[in-house]
Amino acid sequence: MNMEKLGYVAAFALLVVCHIVACGWAFSVLWGWFVVPMFGLPVLTIPAAAGLLLVASFLVDDPPEKTSVADFNDLVIRAAGKLAGKCVVGVVLGWVILQFI
């Protein structure tokens, strides 16, 4: 395997790990803000939240996006931006909603 392909594999693996941690963090925060006070359920750790999200992903059909990105670097940057946007925007919107409860 040449070094360029090894770099692609490493970037993909790092992106997957960051995605799992970021989504687990966002879900655990939102769970703590909304589910724990309303239903008295226990607080979720990040690994537990990531596990619940994994289970939920099997229940929801998420068709793959059609993309015309020719460059792997562009694809990684777009995926990282989507990941950060989803998690950060979710927590920010959750915080705004929390202010009205």
N, CA, C and O atoms as CSV, one atom per row, in Angstrom:
chain,resi,resn,atom,element,x,y,z
A,1,MET,N,N,0.859,-1.180,0.000
A,1,MET,CA,C,0.000,0.000,0.000
A,1,MET,C,C,0.897,1.232,0.000
A,1,MET,O,O,1.798,1.350,0.831
A,2,ASN,N,N,0.651,2.143,-0.928
A,2,ASN,CA,C,1.498,3.334,-0.955
A,2,ASN,C,C,1.076,4.316,0.135
A,2,ASN,O,O,0.026,4.163,0.760
A,3,MET,N,N,1.903,5.311,0.346
A,3,MET,CA,C,1.684,6.245,1.457
A,3,MET,C,C,0.420,7.087,1.268
A,3,MET,O,O,-0.235,7.442,2.249
A,4,GLU,N,N,0.074,7.408,0.028
A,4,GLU,CA,C,-1.122,8.214,-0.214
A,4,GLU,C,C,-2.378,7.453,0.203
A,4,GLU,O,O,-3.264,8.019,0.843
A,5,LYS,N,N,-2.456,6.194,-0.152
A,5,LYS,CA,C,-3.617,5.386,0.236
A,5,LYS,C,C,-3.659,5.183,1.738
A,5,LYS,O,O,-4.737,5.181,2.332
A,6,LEU,N,N,-2.509,5.014,2.355
A,6,LEU,CA,C,-2.443,4.872,3.805
A,6,LEU,C,C,-2.946,6.146,4.487
A,6,LEU,O,O,-3.621,6.079,5.514
A,7,GLY,N,N,-2.616,7.303,3.915
A,7,GLY,CA,C,-3.111,8.569,4.453
A,7,GLY,C,C,-4.619,8.673,4.343
A,7,GLY,O,O,-5.274,9.185,5.251
A,8,TYR,N,N,-5.183,8.190,3.233
A,8,TYR,CA,C,-6.635,8.200,3.059
A,8,TYR,C,C,-7.319,7.316,4.098
A,8,TYR,O,O,-8.340,7.690,4.674
A,9,VAL,N,N,-6.749,6.154,4.324
A,9,VAL,CA,C,-7.322,5.235,5.315
A,9,VAL,C,C,-7.237,5.850,6.711
A,9,VAL,O,O,-8.188,5.758,7.487
A,10,ALA,N,N,-6.110,6.471,7.030
A,10,ALA,CA,C,-5.945,7.100,8.345
A,10,ALA,C,C,-6.911,8.271,8.508
A,10,ALA,O,O,-7.493,8.444,9.579
A,11,ALA,N,N,-7.087,9.069,7.469
A,11,ALA,CA,C,-8.019,10.202,7.546
A,11,ALA,C,C,-9.444,9.702,7.731
A,11,ALA,O,O,-10.204,10.265,8.520
A,12,PHE,N,N,-9.808,8.654,7.012
A,12,PHE,CA,C,-11.153,8.089,7.147
A,12,PHE,C,C,-11.368,7.544,8.556
A,12,PHE,O,O,-12.414,7.787,9.158
A,13,ALA,N,N,-10.390,6.812,9.090
A,13,ALA,CA,C,-10.512,6.252,10.436
A,13,ALA,C,C,-10.631,7.367,11.477
A,13,ALA,O,O,-11.441,7.271,12.399
A,14,LEU,N,N,-9.841,8.407,11.335
A,14,LEU,CA,C,-9.901,9.537,12.270
A,14,LEU,C,C,-11.255,10.235,12.190
A,14,LEU,O,O,-11.817,10.623,13.214
A,15,LEU,N,N,-11.777,10.396,10.984
A,15,LEU,CA,C,-13.076,11.032,10.807
A,15,LEU,C,C,-14.186,10.202,11.442
A,15,LEU,O,O,-15.105,10.755,12.046
A,16,VAL,N,N,-14.108,8.885,11.311
A,16,VAL,CA,C,-15.117,8.008,11.916
A,16,VAL,C,C,-15.072,8.113,13.438
A,16,VAL,O,O,-16.115,8.220,14.082
A,17,VAL,N,N,-13.884,8.084,14.010
A,17,VAL,CA,C,-13.756,8.189,15.469
A,17,VAL,C,C,-14.267,9.542,15.959
A,17,VAL,O,O,-14.982,9.615,16.959
A,18,CYS,N,N,-13.899,10.611,15.255
A,18,CYS,CA,C,-14.383,11.946,15.642
A,18,CYS,C,C,-15.900,12.028,15.531
A,18,CYS,O,O,-16.551,12.644,16.375
A,19,HIS,N,N,-16.463,11.418,14.507
A,19,HIS,CA,C,-17.911,11.409,14.318
A,19,HIS,C,C,-18.605,10.702,15.485
A,19,HIS,O,O,-19.594,11.206,16.019
A,20,ILE,N,N,-18.096,9.556,15.872
A,20,ILE,CA,C,-18.696,8.788,16.974
A,20,ILE,C,C,-18.629,9.587,18.273
A,20,ILE,O,O,-19.622,9.678,18.994
A,21,VAL,N,N,-17.480,10.158,18.574
A,21,VAL,CA,C,-17.313,10.914,19.825
A,21,VAL,C,C,-18.176,12.175,19.826
A,21,VAL,O,O,-18.841,12.467,20.820
A,22,ALA,N,N,-18.171,12.922,18.722
A,22,ALA,CA,C,-18.936,14.174,18.666
A,22,ALA,C,C,-20.437,13.919,18.762
A,22,ALA,O,O,-21.138,14.612,19.499
A,23,CYS,N,N,-20.930,12.934,18.026
A,23,CYS,CA,C,-22.365,12.634,18.097
A,23,CYS,C,C,-22.739,12.059,19.460
A,23,CYS,O,O,-23.811,12.359,19.985
A,24,GLY,N,N,-21.873,11.244,20.029
A,24,GLY,CA,C,-22.130,10.719,21.371
A,24,GLY,C,C,-22.175,11.829,22.404
A,24,GLY,O,O,-23.025,11.826,23.294
A,25,TRP,N,N,-21.249,12.786,22.281
A,25,TRP,CA,C,-21.250,13.929,23.206
A,25,TRP,C,C,-22.532,14.750,23.051
A,25,TRP,O,O,-23.188,15.079,24.040
A,26,ALA,N,N,-22.882,15.078,21.806
A,26,ALA,CA,C,-24.077,15.894,21.576
A,26,ALA,C,C,-25.327,15.186,22.091
A,26,ALA,O,O,-26.175,15.813,22.727
A,27,PHE,N,N,-25.446,13.903,21.827
A,27,PHE,CA,C,-26.621,13.149,22.277
A,27,PHE,C,C,-26.673,13.067,23.793
A,27,PHE,O,O,-27.748,13.173,24.385
A,28,SER,N,N,-25.512,12.876,24.431
A,28,SER,CA,C,-25.514,12.781,25.898
A,28,SER,C,C,-25.888,14.123,26.533
A,28,SER,O,O,-26.564,14.154,27.562
A,29,VAL,N,N,-25.453,15.223,25.930
A,29,VAL,CA,C,-25.810,16.549,26.444
A,29,VAL,C,C,-27.312,16.779,26.308
A,29,VAL,O,O,-27.976,17.175,27.266
A,30,LEU,N,N,-27.843,16.528,25.112
A,30,LEU,CA,C,-29.270,16.723,24.887
A,30,LEU,C,C,-30.103,15.795,25.760
A,30,LEU,O,O,-31.155,16.197,26.257
A,31,TRP,N,N,-29.655,14.572,25.952
A,31,TRP,CA,C,-30.335,13.613,26.825
A,31,TRP,C,C,-30.390,14.162,28.249
A,31,TRP,O,O,-31.427,14.104,28.910
A,32,GLY,N,N,-29.254,14.696,28.713
A,32,GLY,CA,C,-29.198,15.247,30.069
A,32,GLY,C,C,-30.088,16.469,30.244
A,32,GLY,O,O,-30.637,16.681,31.325
A,33,TRP,N,N,-30.236,17.263,29.212
A,33,TRP,CA,C,-31.060,18.460,29.293
A,33,TRP,C,C,-32.552,18.154,29.240
A,33,TRP,O,O,-33.338,18.807,29.927
A,34,PHE,N,N,-32.951,17.182,28.444
A,34,PHE,CA,C,-34.377,16.980,28.192
A,34,PHE,C,C,-34.945,15.689,28.761
A,34,PHE,O,O,-36.020,15.716,29.360
A,35,VAL,N,N,-34.276,14.580,28.598
A,35,VAL,CA,C,-34.845,13.286,28.979
A,35,VAL,C,C,-34.712,13.035,30.480
A,35,VAL,O,O,-35.652,12.558,31.117
A,36,VAL,N,N,-33.548,13.355,31.045
A,36,VAL,CA,C,-33.332,13.089,32.471
A,36,VAL,C,C,-34.334,13.843,33.349
A,36,VAL,O,O,-34.953,13.216,34.209
A,37,PRO,N,N,-34.528,15.163,33.175
A,37,PRO,CA,C,-35.476,15.860,34.046
A,37,PRO,C,C,-36.930,15.473,33.799
A,37,PRO,O,O,-37.724,15.442,34.740
A,38,MET,N,N,-37.289,15.180,32.565
A,38,MET,CA,C,-38.690,14.887,32.253
A,38,MET,C,C,-39.119,13.488,32.662
A,38,MET,O,O,-40.236,13.288,33.138
A,39,PHE,N,N,-38.232,12.527,32.476
A,39,PHE,CA,C,-38.611,11.132,32.705
A,39,PHE,C,C,-37.839,10.466,33.832
A,39,PHE,O,O,-38.114,9.313,34.164
A,40,GLY,N,N,-36.896,11.153,34.416
A,40,GLY,CA,C,-36.144,10.603,35.534
A,40,GLY,C,C,-35.227,9.455,35.150
A,40,GLY,O,O,-34.877,8.637,36.001
A,41,LEU,N,N,-34.835,9.378,33.894
A,41,LEU,CA,C,-33.927,8.324,33.449
A,41,LEU,C,C,-32.493,8.703,33.795
A,41,LEU,O,O,-32.201,9.878,34.017
A,42,PRO,N,N,-31.597,7.721,33.842
A,42,PRO,CA,C,-30.218,8.040,34.211
A,42,PRO,C,C,-29.499,8.853,33.134
A,42,PRO,O,O,-29.860,8.829,31.957
A,43,VAL,N,N,-28.485,9.560,33.574
A,43,VAL,CA,C,-27.632,10.337,32.672
A,43,VAL,C,C,-26.841,9.358,31.810
A,43,VAL,O,O,-26.432,8.297,32.282
A,44,LEU,N,N,-26.630,9.712,30.559
A,44,LEU,CA,C,-25.857,8.867,29.648
A,44,LEU,C,C,-24.415,9.342,29.558
A,44,LEU,O,O,-24.143,10.541,29.485
A,45,THR,N,N,-23.513,8.397,29.565
A,45,THR,CA,C,-22.117,8.725,29.266
A,45,THR,C,C,-21.975,8.820,27.745
A,45,THR,O,O,-22.869,8.407,27.006
A,46,ILE,N,N,-20.872,9.356,27.292
A,46,ILE,CA,C,-20.654,9.461,25.848
A,46,ILE,C,C,-20.630,8.084,25.179
A,46,ILE,O,O,-21.245,7.922,24.125
A,47,PRO,N,N,-19.936,7.073,25.757
A,47,PRO,CA,C,-19.978,5.753,25.122
A,47,PRO,C,C,-21.390,5.150,25.082
A,47,PRO,O,O,-21.763,4.516,24.095
A,48,ALA,N,N,-22.170,5.345,26.143
A,48,ALA,CA,C,-23.541,4.823,26.150
A,48,ALA,C,C,-24.392,5.544,25.108
A,48,ALA,O,O,-25.206,4.914,24.432
A,49,ALA,N,N,-24.214,6.847,24.973
A,49,ALA,CA,C,-24.955,7.611,23.977
A,49,ALA,C,C,-24.568,7.171,22.569
A,49,ALA,O,O,-25.429,7.033,21.700
A,50,ALA,N,N,-23.273,6.950,22.345
A,50,ALA,CA,C,-22.815,6.487,21.034
A,50,ALA,C,C,-23.399,5.111,20.726
A,50,ALA,O,O,-23.771,4.842,19.584
A,51,GLY,N,N,-23.485,4.245,21.721
A,51,GLY,CA,C,-24.090,2.930,21.520
A,51,GLY,C,C,-25.565,3.019,21.174
A,51,GLY,O,O,-26.040,2.302,20.293
A,52,LEU,N,N,-26.295,3.891,21.857
A,52,LEU,CA,C,-27.712,4.081,21.531
A,52,LEU,C,C,-27.890,4.626,20.118
A,52,LEU,O,O,-28.804,4.213,19.403
A,53,LEU,N,N,-27.031,5.541,19.717
A,53,LEU,CA,C,-27.105,6.064,18.361
A,53,LEU,C,C,-26.808,4.976,17.337
A,53,LEU,O,O,-27.408,4.957,16.261
A,54,LEU,N,N,-25.895,4.077,17.659
A,54,LEU,CA,C,-25.594,2.965,16.764
A,54,LEU,C,C,-26.813,2.066,16.594
A,54,LEU,O,O,-27.143,1.665,15.478
A,55,VAL,N,N,-27.480,1.750,17.702
A,55,VAL,CA,C,-28.695,0.934,17.640
A,55,VAL,C,C,-29.769,1.642,16.824
A,55,VAL,O,O,-30.424,1.024,15.984
A,56,ALA,N,N,-29.949,2.929,17.069
A,56,ALA,CA,C,-30.970,3.697,16.341
A,56,ALA,C,C,-30.658,3.757,14.846
A,56,ALA,O,O,-31.573,3.796,14.024
A,57,SER,N,N,-29.381,3.765,14.493
A,57,SER,CA,C,-29.025,3.841,13.079
A,57,SER,C,C,-29.456,2.587,12.324
A,57,SER,O,O,-29.665,2.638,11.112
A,58,PHE,N,N,-29.588,1.477,13.016
A,58,PHE,CA,C,-30.066,0.258,12.377
A,58,PHE,C,C,-31.569,0.308,12.136
A,58,PHE,O,O,-32.085,-0.418,11.286
A,59,LEU,N,N,-32.269,1.153,12.871
A,59,LEU,CA,C,-33.717,1.242,12.749
A,59,LEU,C,C,-34.159,2.246,11.699
A,59,LEU,O,O,-35.304,2.205,11.249
A,60,VAL,N,N,-33.275,3.139,11.306
A,60,VAL,CA,C,-33.616,4.207,10.366
A,60,VAL,C,C,-32.896,3.962,9.050
A,60,VAL,O,O,-31.685,3.742,9.027
A,61,ASP,N,N,-33.645,4.000,7.954
A,61,ASP,CA,C,-33.046,3.829,6.643
A,61,ASP,C,C,-32.512,5.168,6.173
A,61,ASP,O,O,-33.283,6.100,5.948
A,62,ASP,N,N,-31.219,5.271,6.026
A,62,ASP,CA,C,-30.579,6.510,5.604
A,62,ASP,C,C,-29.920,6.276,4.260
A,62,ASP,O,O,-28.797,5.776,4.198
A,63,PRO,N,N,-30.603,6.632,3.183
A,63,PRO,CA,C,-30.017,6.380,1.859
A,63,PRO,C,C,-28.741,7.178,1.657
A,63,PRO,O,O,-28.642,8.321,2.102
A,64,PRO,N,N,-27.774,6.584,0.994
A,64,PRO,CA,C,-26.514,7.305,0.777
A,64,PRO,C,C,-26.709,8.494,-0.150
A,64,PRO,O,O,-27.538,8.470,-1.059
A,65,GLU,N,N,-25.927,9.530,0.104
A,65,GLU,CA,C,-25.988,10.726,-0.732
A,65,GLU,C,C,-25.232,10.481,-2.022
A,65,GLU,O,O,-24.206,9.801,-2.038
A,66,LYS,N,N,-25.742,11.034,-3.089
A,66,LYS,CA,C,-25.016,10.992,-4.350
A,66,LYS,C,C,-24.127,12.228,-4.390
A,66,LYS,O,O,-24.605,13.358,-4.288
A,67,THR,N,N,-22.856,12.000,-4.535
A,67,THR,CA,C,-21.921,13.110,-4.544
A,67,THR,C,C,-21.048,13.029,-5.784
A,67,THR,O,O,-20.738,11.942,-6.272
A,68,SER,N,N,-20.665,14.160,-6.273
A,68,SER,CA,C,-19.816,14.204,-7.454
A,68,SER,C,C,-18.446,14.784,-7.118
A,68,SER,O,O,-17.837,15.473,-7.937
A,69,VAL,N,N,-17.973,14.503,-5.923
A,69,VAL,CA,C,-16.675,15.016,-5.498
A,69,VAL,C,C,-15.590,14.136,-6.102
A,69,VAL,O,O,-15.580,12.921,-5.906
A,70,ALA,N,N,-14.698,14.748,-6.821
A,70,ALA,CA,C,-13.640,13.985,-7.473
A,70,ALA,C,C,-12.424,13.831,-6.567
A,70,ALA,O,O,-11.664,12.874,-6.713
A,71,ASP,N,N,-12.235,14.737,-5.658
A,71,ASP,CA,C,-11.040,14.746,-4.818
A,71,ASP,C,C,-11.372,14.238,-3.420
A,71,ASP,O,O,-12.346,14.678,-2.810
A,72,PHE,N,N,-10.566,13.316,-2.918
A,72,PHE,CA,C,-10.792,12.751,-1.590
A,72,PHE,C,C,-10.699,13.828,-0.516
A,72,PHE,O,O,-11.465,13.804,0.448
A,73,ASN,N,N,-9.781,14.763,-0.666
A,73,ASN,CA,C,-9.638,15.832,0.336
A,73,ASN,C,C,-10.918,16.652,0.444
A,73,ASN,O,O,-11.343,17.000,1.546
A,74,ASP,N,N,-11.528,16.961,-0.687
A,74,ASP,CA,C,-12.798,17.695,-0.665
A,74,ASP,C,C,-13.880,16.904,0.042
A,74,ASP,O,O,-14.677,17.458,0.799
A,75,LEU,N,N,-13.903,15.609,-0.211
A,75,LEU,CA,C,-14.896,14.748,0.428
A,75,LEU,C,C,-14.717,14.732,1.939
A,75,LEU,O,O,-15.699,14.806,2.678
A,76,VAL,N,N,-13.476,14.636,2.408
A,76,VAL,CA,C,-13.198,14.629,3.847
A,76,VAL,C,C,-13.593,15.965,4.475
A,76,VAL,O,O,-14.182,15.992,5.555
A,77,ILE,N,N,-13.274,17.065,3.808
A,77,ILE,CA,C,-13.614,18.389,4.343
A,77,ILE,C,C,-15.126,18.565,4.416
A,77,ILE,O,O,-15.639,19.090,5.404
A,78,ARG,N,N,-15.845,18.133,3.383
A,78,ARG,CA,C,-17.313,18.243,3.401
A,78,ARG,C,C,-17.911,17.376,4.508
A,78,ARG,O,O,-18.832,17.803,5.204
A,79,ALA,N,N,-17.390,16.161,4.668
A,79,ALA,CA,C,-17.912,15.266,5.709
A,79,ALA,C,C,-17.634,15.835,7.101
A,79,ALA,O,O,-18.502,15.785,7.972
A,80,ALA,N,N,-16.446,16.370,7.316
A,80,ALA,CA,C,-16.111,16.955,8.620
A,80,ALA,C,C,-16.982,18.170,8.912
A,80,ALA,O,O,-17.414,18.368,10.048
A,81,GLY,N,N,-17.239,18.975,7.903
A,81,GLY,CA,C,-18.112,20.134,8.083
A,81,GLY,C,C,-19.532,19.732,8.428
A,81,GLY,O,O,-20.167,20.343,9.288
A,82,LYS,N,N,-20.030,18.705,7.758
A,82,LYS,CA,C,-21.378,18.216,8.059
A,82,LYS,C,C,-21.452,17.676,9.472
A,82,LYS,O,O,-22.419,17.929,10.190
A,83,LEU,N,N,-20.432,16.934,9.873
A,83,LEU,CA,C,-20.394,16.364,11.215
A,83,LEU,C,C,-20.405,17.460,12.262
A,83,LEU,O,O,-21.216,17.429,13.188
A,84,ALA,N,N,-19.514,18.426,12.123
A,84,ALA,CA,C,-19.434,19.497,13.107
A,84,ALA,C,C,-20.722,20.301,13.122
A,84,ALA,O,O,-21.216,20.666,14.188
A,85,GLY,N,N,-21.266,20.576,11.951
A,85,GLY,CA,C,-22.502,21.334,11.881
A,85,GLY,C,C,-23.648,20.637,12.564
A,85,GLY,O,O,-24.400,21.263,13.312
A,86,LYS,N,N,-23.795,19.355,12.321
A,86,LYS,CA,C,-24.902,18.598,12.906
A,86,LYS,C,C,-24.812,18.594,14.431
A,86,LYS,O,O,-25.801,18.871,15.110
A,87,CYS,N,N,-23.667,18.290,14.957
A,87,CYS,CA,C,-23.519,18.182,16.415
A,87,CYS,C,C,-23.601,19.543,17.101
A,87,CYS,O,O,-24.306,19.696,18.098
A,88,VAL,N,N,-22.890,20.520,16.577
A,88,VAL,CA,C,-22.866,21.842,17.203
A,88,VAL,C,C,-24.225,22.518,17.089
A,88,VAL,O,O,-24.732,23.058,18.072
A,89,VAL,N,N,-24.817,22.494,15.902
A,89,VAL,CA,C,-26.122,23.120,15.720
A,89,VAL,C,C,-27.166,22.429,16.591
A,89,VAL,O,O,-28.029,23.093,17.166
A,90,GLY,N,N,-27.098,21.112,16.694
A,90,GLY,CA,C,-28.042,20.386,17.545
A,90,GLY,C,C,-27.957,20.812,18.998
A,90,GLY,O,O,-28.982,21.031,19.644
A,91,VAL,N,N,-26.748,20.931,19.515
A,91,VAL,CA,C,-26.576,21.325,20.914
A,91,VAL,C,C,-26.965,22.795,21.107
A,91,VAL,O,O,-27.593,23.132,22.111
A,92,VAL,N,N,-26.612,23.663,20.180
A,92,VAL,CA,C,-26.973,25.085,20.304
A,92,VAL,C,C,-28.496,25.246,20.272
A,92,VAL,O,O,-29.058,25.962,21.101
A,93,LEU,N,N,-29.159,24.593,19.333
A,93,LEU,CA,C,-30.623,24.675,19.281
A,93,LEU,C,C,-31.258,24.063,20.532
A,93,LEU,O,O,-32.256,24.576,21.038
A,94,GLY,N,N,-30.684,22.976,21.025
A,94,GLY,CA,C,-31.175,22.384,22.256
A,94,GLY,C,C,-31.043,23.329,23.426
A,94,GLY,O,O,-31.937,23.409,24.269
A,95,TRP,N,N,-29.920,24.054,23.487
A,95,TRP,CA,C,-29.722,25.017,24.572
A,95,TRP,C,C,-30.755,26.142,24.495
A,95,TRP,O,O,-31.278,26.579,25.520
A,96,VAL,N,N,-31.048,26.610,23.276
A,96,VAL,CA,C,-32.056,27.668,23.113
A,96,VAL,C,C,-33.408,27.165,23.584
A,96,VAL,O,O,-34.111,27.871,24.308
A,97,ILE,N,N,-33.783,25.958,23.186
A,97,ILE,CA,C,-35.059,25.387,23.615
A,97,ILE,C,C,-35.103,25.217,25.126
A,97,ILE,O,O,-36.136,25.445,25.755
A,98,LEU,N,N,-33.980,24.815,25.703
A,98,LEU,CA,C,-33.887,24.621,27.159
A,98,LEU,C,C,-34.197,25.906,27.911
A,98,LEU,O,O,-34.727,25.852,29.021
A,99,GLN,N,N,-33.884,27.048,27.341
A,99,GLN,CA,C,-34.119,28.325,28.000
A,99,GLN,C,C,-35.614,28.621,28.156
A,99,GLN,O,O,-35.998,29.443,28.988
A,100,PHE,N,N,-36.443,27.967,27.375
A,100,PHE,CA,C,-37.892,28.189,27.442
A,100,PHE,C,C,-38.613,27.175,28.328
A,100,PHE,O,O,-39.827,27.263,28.510
A,101,ILE,N,N,-37.885,26.233,28.870
A,101,ILE,CA,C,-38.509,25.212,29.728
A,101,ILE,C,C,-38.466,25.671,31.170
A,101,ILE,O,O,-38.937,24.961,32.059
